[in-house]
Amino acid sequence: MSSAPVESTSQALPTRKGLPLIAKIVLGIVGVLLLLMLVTYGIGMATPLDHQVTKSLDLKVDQQQVYDAMVDWEQYPKWRTELVGVSAVQDPEGDPRWLEDWKGDQDIELEITAEEPGRRVEITIHDPSDMFSGTWECLVAPAEGGSMVTLTERGTIPNPMVRGMMTCVPGAKAYCLTLYLKGLAKKFGEDPPRLH
């Protein structure tokens, strides 16, 4: 008796073809982001902790008016669009001290630590997150047709990642100075501002 041929029911096991395309794309993106973070961190480690940056503004307003606006921190939210509000902070030595509530849930504490009325004020920055510390020296001088404001930031950025980002992004170190001076110009009706 002849037996009918038995058909093989076994199928070849599927061979592994590799990762799907979407997984390769995701892994590639993650790899690039990690590489960018490492490069940024490396740049931050190679960059000095301390920096100094200066910006100036010409105004058609007399020196005293400009100075008065700069030391009247309670009025800052009226002309500084980056602020939500300001509140007074008790200072043990009696210096004017306040907390700026920035848009984006960032709070920065500042204090007037030196002053030459009508001409110069030094503001010390106390950042609760310890990402930044330093001072702003604000000079107001008479100039042809009005006055010139010169802000100099002397700062320290201890976090190498933040330092790297500030170094890589053009104008980042002068960002806060520029915002402040643009707001000051707008307060006195000078838009666009004459920055240099």
C-alpha positions in Angstrom: 0.0 0.0 0.0 1.5 3.3 -1.0 1.3 6.1 1.3 0.3 9.6 0.0 3.1 12.1 0.2 2.9 14.1 3.3 3.1 17.8 2.8 5.4 19.6 5.0 3.5 21.9 7.4 6.6 23.4 8.8 7.3 26.9 7.7 10.6 28.6 7.6 11.2 30.7 10.7 11.1 34.5 10.0 14.5 36.0 9.7 15.4 39.1 11.6 15.5 42.0 9.2 16.6 44.6 11.7 14.8 47.5 13.3 11.8 49.1 11.7 12.5 52.4 9.9 10.7 54.5 12.5 12.9 53.0 15.3 16.0 53.8 13.4 14.8 57.4 12.9 14.0 57.8 16.6 17.4 56.3 17.7 19.1 58.7 15.2 17.3 61.7 16.6 18.2 60.7 20.2 21.8 60.1 19.2 22.1 63.6 17.6 20.5 65.2 20.7 22.9 63.4 23.0 25.8 64.5 20.8 24.6 68.1 20.9 24.3 68.0 24.6 27.8 66.6 25.0 29.3 69.2 22.6 27.4 72.0 24.5 28.7 70.7 27.8 32.2 70.5 26.4 32.0 74.1 25.2 30.7 75.1 28.6 33.6 73.4 30.4 36.0 75.3 28.1 34.3 78.6 28.7 35.3 80.8 31.7 32.8 81.0 34.5 32.9 84.8 34.5 31.9 87.1 31.7 31.4 90.8 31.0 29.1 92.4 28.4 28.2 96.0 27.8 25.3 97.6 25.9 24.4 101.3 25.5 21.4 103.3 24.5 21.0 106.9 23.3 17.9 108.7 24.6 16.4 112.1 23.9 15.6 112.6 27.6 17.7 114.3 30.2 20.0 112.4 32.5 18.0 112.8 35.7 14.7 111.5 34.2 16.5 108.4 32.9 18.2 107.8 36.3 14.9 108.2 38.2 13.3 105.6 36.0 16.1 103.1 36.5 16.0 103.2 40.3 12.2 103.2 40.5 12.0 99.4 40.4 8.4 99.4 41.6 7.4 100.8 38.2 9.4 98.3 36.2 6.4 96.2 35.1 4.9 99.2 33.4 7.7 99.3 30.9 9.5 96.0 31.1 7.3 93.6 29.1 9.3 90.5 30.3 8.0 91.1 33.9 4.8 89.9 35.4 5.4 91.9 38.6 7.8 93.0 41.3 7.6 92.8 45.1 9.8 94.2 47.9 12.1 91.9 49.8 13.4 92.7 53.3 17.1 93.4 53.2 19.1 93.0 56.4 21.3 96.0 55.6 18.4 98.2 54.5 19.4 98.4 50.8 16.6 98.6 48.2 15.9 94.9 47.4 13.1 93.4 45.2 12.0 90.2 43.5 11.2 90.3 39.8 8.6 87.8 38.6 9.5 87.0 35.0 7.2 85.5 32.4 7.8 81.8 32.3 7.9 81.3 36.1 11.4 82.6 36.8 12.0 84.8 39.8 15.2 86.9 40.2 16.1 88.8 43.3 17.9 92.1 42.9 19.4 94.7 45.2 20.9 98.2 44.8 24.3 97.8 46.3 26.0 101.1 45.2 24.6 104.4 44.1 25.9 107.8 42.9 22.5 109.7 42.6 21.8 111.0 39.1 24.8 109.2 37.5 25.4 105.6 38.5 23.7 102.6 40.2 25.0 99.1 40.8 22.4 96.3 41.0 23.4 92.9 42.4 21.6 89.9 41.0 20.7 87.1 43.5 19.4 84.1 41.5 17.7 81.6 43.8 18.4 78.8 41.3 22.2 79.5 41.4 22.4 79.5 37.6 23.6 83.0 37.5 25.1 85.6 39.8 26.7 89.0 39.2 26.1 92.7 38.9 24.8 95.3 36.6 26.5 98.7 36.5 24.2 101.3 35.1 25.7 104.6 34.1 23.8 107.6 32.8 25.7 110.4 31.2 24.7 113.6 29.4 24.9 113.4 25.6 24.1 115.6 22.6 20.3 115.9 22.5 19.7 114.0 25.7 21.6 111.2 27.5 23.3 107.9 27.1 22.7 104.9 29.2 25.5 102.2 29.5 24.8 98.9 31.2 27.6 96.6 32.0 26.9 93.1 33.2 29.6 91.2 35.2 28.3 87.8 35.7 29.2 84.2 36.8 27.5 81.1 35.3 28.5 78.1 37.4 26.6 75.5 35.4 28.7 74.3 32.4 25.6 73.3 30.4 24.0 76.8 30.8 27.4 78.4 30.1 27.7 76.3 26.9 24.3 77.3 25.7 24.9 81.0 26.4 28.2 80.8 24.4 26.6 79.0 21.4 23.6 81.3 21.0 24.6 84.6 19.5 23.6 87.6 21.7 22.5 85.3 24.6 24.8 87.0 27.2 23.5 90.4 26.3 19.9 89.3 26.1 18.7 90.7 29.5 20.6 94.0 28.9 19.0 94.4 25.5 15.5 93.6 26.9 16.0 96.2 29.7 17.2 98.9 27.3 14.5 98.3 24.8 11.9 98.7 27.5 13.6 101.9 28.8 13.5 103.3 25.3 9.9 102.4 24.8 9.0 104.1 28.2 10.3 107.3 26.8 8.5 106.9 23.4 11.7 106.0 21.5 10.9 103.0 19.4 13.0 101.6 17.7 15.7 102.1 20.3 19.1 103.5 19.4 21.2 100.6 20.8 25.0 100.2 20.4 
